[in-house]
């Protein structure tokens, strides 16, 4: 995803997305039907918003029917690029820049070129970049193609509560770190800083007695909180000046984050090197030298978390996903807890 803009020195994210969907019936005016092999999910591991879709796709086992294109960790002012692929061209879409898929459908597309994006392979045109809706649809509309034992990340009985939790997680935590990092004045930063750390008290209190944010199993709400927590000490604490405390100094959230990190689908999709490369190289207005830190120490992610005492079952009646496909594995050099099989080992 690209960033927002400054309004009166405060960060204001552009939340206007292409709201078309890929649904079971494809019956909406601009909706497309779910079809195996027709679409490509374009992501960047560096991006917390895209990381959500990577996690959900892996948890429910859509790899055989929904291919994934991987952009590099950096981009210019114009577009995300496929510089990790041979010849810097996506091997399925045949394009060097994600912008090409946007322009194929909307010539002169006026907004940011964002990930994640779902692209229609036959036409080469973007379908949607509506990341909040996208993961919900992967959990529901694509259900016929979920793996056996896939968890229900969006249970009908819990959707209202998940929606309420997702609302404040997005506004106060996911977006809260950006309000700090992109603040244009001291006053805007001070206000954003106080707001963020006041907000972090809320999940800390909730998770002191619950293993997961909603219900007894992992849901969409946990996916949405995790991607910010995974980046907190590596990027947000220093780069975004969210430095009242490290995540590792917040006992409940740190244990919760480790619990998820050690669960298949979460830590094994986390690329710490790309996360740091993206933030410290792309955000030149914050870090004009492009110099990134060598820290933090990542060994703590493998420490026991003790959250089992709170009960709950990560996948409910389901099972964890198996190893990720070889071409989608995070290199051990980018996450020391990922083994040769692509899974986190503790």
N, C-alpha and C positions, 0 to 999 in steps of 0.2 A: 504494500500500500504506500502511496505517497503521503507526504505530510500536508498540513493545512496552511493557514496564513495567519498573519497578525492583525488583530482588530483592537485598536486602542492599547497596543503593547501587549495584549494577552493573546494566547494561542487560540485559534478558532479552526477546528477541523472541518473540512468540506465533507459533508455526509450525503451528498447527492450521488447515488449510484445508479447503474443500469439495473432496473428492478425486474427484468424478465427472469423467468425461472425455468428450470428443467424439472418437470413433474411427471408423475406416473401416466397421466392421460394426455398431458400436453395440450389441455383444452383452453387455456387462457388466450387472450388476443395475441400475445407475443410469446407465449410459453412454448417450449420444445418438449417432445416426449422423451422419457428415459429410454435410451437404447445403448446396449453394450458396444463399446468401441467407437461410438460416434463423437464423443467429447474428450477434450484434454484439459486437465486441471493444471493451470500454470501458476507456479508458486515461487517463492524464494525462502529458503530456510531462515534467512536473516530476519524476516519480517514477522512480528508477533501475530499479525492478523492472518497472514498466510499460514503460519505454523498451526493455527487452529484447524484449518481444512486438512493439512497433512495428518494431524493426529486423528481426526474423525475418520478420514478415509481409511487409515490404517486400522483403527479399532474395529470398524465394521467390516473390513475386508473387501474393499472395492477395487483393489489393485488389478484383478483380472479383467474388469469391465470399464474402468476409468483410468486411462493413462495419465502420467504426471510429467509435465515439463518443468525443468528446474532452471530458473534464472540465477545469475551470479549474485554475490552479495552486494555489489555496488551498481549504481546506475548514474546516468547523467541527468541533466535537467529535463530531458525529453522522454526517456523510456527506460524500463528494465530491459536487460539484454541477456542473450543466451550464451555468454562467454565461457561457460563451463563445458559446452558441447564442442565436438570436433568442428573446426571451421567457424565456431561461434554462431552456428545455425541450429535451431531446434530440429531434431531429426524427424519429427512427425509433421510439424506444421510448415517446415521449410522456410522459416523466417528468422532473421537475426535479432529482431526487436519486437517486444510485445506490442508496441505501438502499431505495428503492421496489422495485427488482428483487430485492433480498435478502429483503425482507419479503413479497413476493408468493409466494415459495417457502417461506420459514421465518418465519412471523409471530413477532415478538419476537426476531429473530436476536440472539444474545447476544454475538457477537464483533465485531471491528472490520470496518468496511465498507471493503474494500480494492480497489485496482486493481493489476494488470489483472483484469478479470472478463469471462467470456464469458456472454452473456445470450441465452436463447432468445427470438427476436423474437415468434413467435405468442403465446406465453403470457406474455411479459414477465418471466419468472423467471430468476434467475441459475442457471447450470449449474455453473460452477466458478470459483474464484479461486486455484487451485493453480498459482501462477506458475512454479515450476521445471518441473513436468510439462507445462504449457501450451505452452511454446516447443518442447519436444521433440515434442509431438504435432503442432504446426504444421509441423514439418520432416518428419514421418513419416506420420502418419495422413491428412494432407491432401495427400499427394504427387500424387494424380491431378489435382489442380487447380493444381499449381505451374506457373509460367510456363515456357516453353521456355528452356532455358539456366540454370535455377535451380541454385544450388550445393547440394551435399549437406553440410548443416551438422552432420549426426550420422551419419557413416559407420559402418556395422556393424563394420568391422574396428578402428575406433578408439574404440568406445563405452566400453570399460573404462577406457582412459586418459583420455578426456574426463570420465568420471564421477569419477575420482580427482582430476583437476585442478579440476573444478567444486567438489568438496568443500572443498578448502582455499581456493579463491578466495572462495567464499561465507562460510565461517566466519571466515577471517582477514582478508580484504580488504573484500568487500561489507559484511559485518556489523561488521568491525573498526572502521570509521570511526564507526559508531553507538555502539559501546562507549565510544569516546573522547567523543563529543559528548554522550551522555546519561548519563555517569558521575555518580553522586550524591555521591561523596566524592573527595578528593584522591588517596587510595590507589587507588581504583578507576580513576580517570583515569590515574594514573601507570602502573599495570599494563597498562591498555588501550593506552596510547601506546607503550610498549616492545614490546608484542605486535604492534601494527600495523606498526611500521617494521621489526621483525625479519621479519615476514611479507612485506613488500614486497621484501625482498632475494631472495626465492625466485623470483618471476617475472622479476626483473631478471637473475638468473643464467641462467635458462632461456632468456630471450629474447635474451641476448647472442650466442647461436649459432643460434637458430631465429627465423624471421620471425614465425611464429604459435605459439600455445601448444601445439597438438597437430597434427602432420602438416605437410603442405606448403601447406595451404589454410586459409581461415577456417573455423572450426567454432563450435559453440555455446559453447565455452570462451572464445573471444575476445569474443563478444557479452557474456558475463557479466562479464568483467573491464573491458571498455571503459566500461560505464555508470558505474562508480565513478571511473575515471580521468578521464572527461569532466567530472565534477563536483568533482574534487579541489581545484584552485586556486580555482574560483569559489565553493565553499561549504565544503568539509571543512577546508581549511587554516586558515581564520579562524573560521568559525562553529562547527565541531566541534573546534577547537584541535588539529588534526592538523598542527602547524606546525614539526616538525623541519626540514622542507624542502618547497618547492613541488614539484609534479610536474615543472615546467620545470627543476628542479635535479637531477632523477634522469635522467641521459642516456639510458639504455636504455628505460625506461618512457615517457619523454617522446617519443622517436622512434617507438616502437611505437604510442603513442596517436595521434600525428599521422598515421602510416601508415593506421590505421583511419579516423580522422576524414576523411581525404581520399578514402576509398573509398566509393562510392555505397552508401547505406543506413545509414551511421553518422553522419557529421557533418551530413548533411541531415535527420536526425531529432532533432538536439540543439538545444534551445531554452534558451539561457543565461539569458534574462530570466525565463522561467517557473521555471527551476531555482532562481534566487536568490529570486524572489518566494515560492515555496513554503517554502523553508527559513527565511528570515528573518522571514516573517510568521506562519507556522503554529506554529513552535516558540517560543511565547511564554515558556516557562519558561527558555529559553536566551537569547532576545533580546527582553526584554519591551517595548522601545521600538518594535519593528517596523522600525527603521531598517536599511536594507541598504547594502552597499558599492557604490561605483561601479566598483571594480576587479573582476577583473584585466584587464590588457591582453590582448585576444583575438587580436591579430595573429600571435602565434607559431604558432597552429594551422595557418597557411598556409605555414609555412617548410618547405623540403625536409627529408625525413626520412632519406634514404639507405638505407633498409631493403631496397631492391631488391637490394643486393649480397648479401643472405643467401639469395637465390633464392626459390622458392615462387611460387605463382600464387594471387591472392586467391580466385578463383572456380573454380579447377581447370579442368575441361573446359567449364565454363559461362561465362556472360557476366554483366556487371553489370546491375542493374536500370536501367530508364529513369527519366525524371523522375517524381516522385510526382504523384498527381492534384492538380489545382489547390487543392481544398479541404483538402488535407492538408499543404500546404507551410509550412515554418517561415518566418515573416516575416524579411526581411533585417534589420529593426531589432532582431530578437532573436538573430540570428546573422549577423554581417557577411559571412561567407563564402558564404552562400546567395544565389544569383542569382534572377532572375525566373522561371527554369525550375524552381526548387526544388532544384537540385543545388549542391553545394559547388564553388566555383571558387577555384583557388589560383594 
